[in-house]
């Protein structure tokens, strides 16, 4: 929970922890908390999110399987998995899903 408080105070956070330590749960709690606050600013009045699109989070995963698992979790947040598999598939199928890279998420 210390990490979530730091993020809300505007501190950038990088967390590196061992397997099975609850990284995914921490990440999802952080995302859900930030979403709740962005929708009801009175929950944490000192927090300000940059831009007009609301908060954004970047997650770097060590494997494609974890990326896909997180993308399927669907917390009501727009998500985009970018890796060699998705880029190759987009090129083959002339898919425009990755055009967001040029325009921001």
Beta strands, then each sheet from edge to edge (+ up, - down):
end
